[in-house]
Amino acid sequence: MVSTTNLEKALSNCVGADYHPKIGRKVTETVHNALVNSLRVNGGEILPEATILEDLNAESIEGLDISFRIERGLGIKINQYENILLVSETDGEYALQTVLGLTKFVYDKKISKR
């Protein structure tokens, strides 16, 4: 398995002082594995800045599989209306979700569940 160290480090930098290493490690491993197994990509392609739709070539239906794997791996619920492949911008537009963006989204859900 490819190391998730870069993703975990990026998540830690993104969260800042409130970062919980044990939870962060579990979240990054779960997201990484969900992307590798759902999209059948090489683990080395899972870079924090990679966009899930374009860089990893995800199809929208694969978003459901990714969500399911994350939910099952972490014991969280991702609402059916939460699109994990796109992120809403302040001007009403959408941007492509990055691996780091998805990981932060999942981390926040896991932390709020505690």
Disulfide bonds with the S-S distance in Angstrom:
none
